[in-house]
Amino acid sequence: MKSQKTTQTMKPATAAKKLGIHLQAAPAEFQEGAVSRDELASLQADPPEWLRELRANGPHPRQESAARLGVSIAGLARGGVTEPLTTAQIEELKAEMPEWLRRERATQAEVRRENVRIKEKHKQEAAAAAARPAPKRGR
């Protein structure tokens, strides 16, 4: 007897996150229904106009806004940004370069440098460990 294969679906919030869009800005039919994996793949492969528009102009989710500004999500919060930003608002912030944004970008750059340093240190330690002769095992 063959079992019926069920279609896997996800909540609209999960699909929006995977698509990199702000759920509340999506059309009502997207927000209200479950999204199958096939539908998600179709949206990713051939995005409809509303999805292209949201990705280009926003409003963007915090993660996307933070990435476009070159800061962390926590940095956005420290800067007082609590609402989703549009592309125009992000560009305006970049042009104005308020003190909080300058500070958060510097912090983010330092975090990246430190991550690279740590990764390089681990790589060197692993190479040194591999170069050491294996300990002899006795009985």
N, C-alpha and C positions, 0 to 999 in steps of 0.2 A: 504494500500500500504506500503510495507516495504522500508525503506530507506537503501541505500548502506552504510555500515560502512567504513569510510575512514581510511587508515592506517596512524597513526601519525609518522612523520619522524622528524629528527633533522639534523642540519648542522654537517658536520664532526668535526668541532672544538668543538661543544658541546659533541659529542660522545667521542672524544679523552679525553676531560676533565673528563667525567664520568668514562672512562677506566683508567685514571691516566697515560696517555702517551703523549709524545710530538708529535703533529700532523705532523710536517714536517718530522719526522722519520718514519711515517706510510707508507705503500705501496700506490702507486698512486691511485689505485682503491678505497681505503678507503678515501683518501683525496678529491677525485673528486665527489663522489656520496653522496646522502642523506642516512642516516642510520635510519631504522625503529626501533621502540621500541622492536619488536621481534628479529631483528638482534642484537641489543645491548644486550638483555638478553642472546641470544645464545653465543655472544662473551664473556660475563661475566661468563656464566656457563661452557663453554667448549672452552677456548681460543685457537686459532690456534697458530702454531709455531712462526709466526712473532710477535704476541702479547706477548707471553711468553718471547720471546727474548728481546723485548723492555722493558718489566717490569723488567726483571732481570738485563739487562746491559745498558739500556738507549740508547740514551740520554733521560734524565728525565726532565719533566716540572719543573719550578722554585719551585712550592709548594712541589713537591716530593724531589727535591734536598735539599731544606731548611729543610724538616722534617728529611731526612737522616743525615744531618749535625747537627741537633739539634739547628737550628737558625730560625729566621723569614725570610720572603721574603725580607723585608727591610734590614735585616742584610746581606743578600747575596749582595744586591746592595751596601751597605756601604762597603762591603769587595771587591768590584770591580768585582763581578761575574755577568756577564750580559748574558752569553751564556748558553745554556742547558749543564748540566754535565752528563757524563757517570758514571756508578758505579765505574769504575776504578779511574776516576778523584776524585770522592767523597772519596774513600778509601785513595787515595794519600793525599788529603787535611787533612783527619783525622790523618794520620800518621805524616805529617809535622807539624800540629797544628800551623799555622801562628798566629801572634798576633791578627789580626782582628777576626779570628775564635774563639780564646780563649775568647776574649772580648764579642763577640756576644753570645756565649754559656752562659757566666755568666749573661748577660743581660736577655736572654731568661729564665734562671733558676729563676732569681729574679721576672720576670713577672709571672711565674707559681706560685711561692710562694705567691706573692701578690694576685693572683686570688683565691688561696685556702683560704687565710686569709679573704678576702672579702666574699667569699661564706660561710665560717664558721660564720662570724659576722652576715650575713643576716639570717642564720639558727637560731642563738641564739636570734636575735631580733624577729623573727617570733614565736619562742617558748615562749618568754617572753610576747608577745602580746596575744598569745592564752591562757596563764595562767592568765591574768588579767580578773577580773570579767567584764561582759558586763555592760555598763552604763544603769542606769534605765531611762526609758522614761516616762515622765509625761505629763499630759495634760494641 
